[in-house]
């Protein structure tokens, strides 16, 4: 093995997060919104897929929501891992980074968007051809985005959440 080209991941891979940079201390709403949108993309793919599968199969709300949440985490982590892997990080480390970067954000989004879906009368039973189903799902994802953005801003300002991912992108 050529030790001159050996990959040395940032300290975050070893459970230590890099010190908060001046940029992290002055985290902008735009940066937080971009991180939330990135996270929401994976969540939305999984959420929509889970809702579509559960609704198409005629499942009740509980198994549909469980499937949607599970797929939201899978797709959310996968999108983050894709970017980290492109930075030259190994799969195990990329998974650790994705878990550190996205777990809180995805969990909050899933609680919020599923609460909205369950709260809208008839949304879960409406069926895939119903405007009520799609409008409720779009509204639920919008609520999740709006309410998760301040949480991501707070996390990033403390060198956590998507700040962990940025440490890998800027290290390579």
N, C-alpha and C positions, 0 to 999 in steps of 0.2 A: 504494500500500500504506500502510495506517495503521501507522506505526511505534510508536504508543502501545500497540497490542495485539499486536505481534510477539512470537512465542514465543522465549524464550531458555532452552534446556535447561540443566540442571545441568552442572557441569564434567565429570561422568562421560561425557557424550556426546562430549567432545573428547579422550578418552583419559586424563583426569585424574579421579581418584575423589575425592569429597568427603572431608574429614578425618573420621576415625572419631569419631563422637559418643560422649558418655558412655554412651548406650544400647548402641551397638555394642561398646564396651569391656566392658560387663557383659552380654554376650549370654547370654540364658537358654536353657536346654534347650528350653523351650516354643517360643520364637521359632525355634530351629533345627529343631525337629520340624515346626512349621507350614511353614517354607520347604521342608523335605524332602517333606512331604506334598503341597505344591503341585507340586513338581517330579515327584514320584512319580505324580501324577494324569496328567500328560501322558505320562510314560514308560509307565505302565500301559496307557493307551489305545493307544499305538503298539505296545507290546510284545504285548499281547493280540491286536490286529488282525493284526500280523505273524505271530504264532504260529498264529493261526486260519487265515489265508490259506495259509501254507506247509504246515500240516498238512492242510488240506482239499485242497490240490493234490497232496499226496503227495510234497512236496519232501523232500530229505535235510536233515540238521541244518544244514549250512553256509548254503545259500541262505535257509533259514527264519530263522536267526539274523541274517543280514545284513539281511533285510527288516525284521525286528522292531526291530533297532537303528536302522535308518534312520528308520522310522516313529516310534520313541520320541523321537528328536531333533526330527523335524518337529512332532509334537504337543506336546512339551515347550516348544519355542521358541514355537509358536503360542499356547499358553495364556499365556505370559509377555507376548508382544507384545500380546495382546488387552487386558490390563490397562494396559500402558504407553500404548497408542494411546488408550485412554479418558482418560488424563491429558492428552491434547492434543499428544502427541509425533508427529512425522512418521514414516512407515513405515521409512525408512532408519535413523533414530536408534533406533526401537523394536527393529529387528533387532539393532543393535549392543548395545543394553542386554540383550536376550535372550541373545545370545551370551556376553556378559560374566557375566551372572547365572547361567546354567544349564549351560554347557558342562562344567565340572568335575563338577557334581552328576550330570548325566545320564550322563556317561562312566563314573563310578564305579558308578552304579546298573546300567547296562547290563552292565558287566563282571561284577558280582556276580550279577545275576539270571540272566544267560545261563550263567554258570559253574555255578550251582545246577541249572538246567534240564538242562545237559549231564551233570552228575554224577549225577543221579537216574536209576537204571537204568530204561530203557523210557519215560521221560517224553516224549521227542521223538517216539517212534514210536507212542505210546499212542492217538492219534486223539482227535477232538473230543468223542466221547461217553464217553470214559474218565475215571473219577474220578482216575486216576493223573495224567493230563495236567493237569487243573484244580487238583488239590491241589498238584502240583509247582509250577505257575505261581504259585499264591497264596503258597506257602512261599517261592519265589524272590523275589517282590516284597517279602515281609515281611523277608527277610534283607537285601535291598537297602536298605530303609527304615532298619532298625536300624543298619546299618554306615555308611550315608551321613550320618545325622544328626550325628555328631560332626565330620565333615568340614565340613558346612554351618555348624555352630556356629563352627568355627575360621575359616572364610572370612568369615562375617558379622562376627565380632569384629575382623577386620582391614579392614572396609569393602569387602569383595569379595562375590562371589556375590549372594545375594538382597538384600544391603545396597544394591547398585546400583539395584535395582528400587524399594526403599523410598525412596531419594532422589528418585525421580520421583513417587511417590505423595504424598510429603510436600511436594514443591515446588509442587504444584497444588492 
